[in-house]
Amino acid sequence: LAIDAALHPADGPWLFFVTWNLDTGETIFSSTVEEHDAAVAKWLDWMDEHPEYQ
């Protein structure tokens, strides 16, 4: 999925993306490092709540 998203990005000014919910595939697109860091934190919180993915 990550490779497909990199090859076919959504239209926009984004430089980064994080699929933060592995159950639904919800993805956060970011244009700054600060936004990306917040998205990664959201993904890490989600991972803590879903140990079956670790």
N, C-alpha and C positions, 0 to 999 in steps of 0.2 A: 504494500500500500504506500509506503513512504517513497519508494522509487517511482511509482506511478504519479504520486502527487508532485514530486520534483520535476518529472518530465512534462506534466500537464497541470501547471499551477493555475489556481483561480485568478481571474483578472484582478489586478490591483497593484499597489506599490509595495507589497510585502517582501521581506527578505528572509523571514523565518516562519516556521510552522511547527506546531506541536499537536499531535493527536492526544488530547488529554483524557478522553473517555474511551477505553479500548472496547467496551461493550457496544457503544453506539457509533464509534468512529468520529465523534465530534472533534473538530480541529479548530485551533486558534491560530490565526495568521497575524504576524506582527511586522511592523516596519522599523522598530527600534530595539536595541538590546534590552532596554528596560522593560518594554512590553513583553519581549520574549522571556526574560527572566521570570516575570510574573506568571506567564503561561506555564513555564516549566515547574514553578512552585505549585500551581494548580494540579498539574499532572502528578507530581510527587505526592501531594495530599491524596489524590485519587488512588494512587498505587498503594499507599499506606492502608487505605480502606478496603483494598482488594488484594490480599496476599496471595490469592490463587494465581496471579499473574507474575509472581516473583519466582 
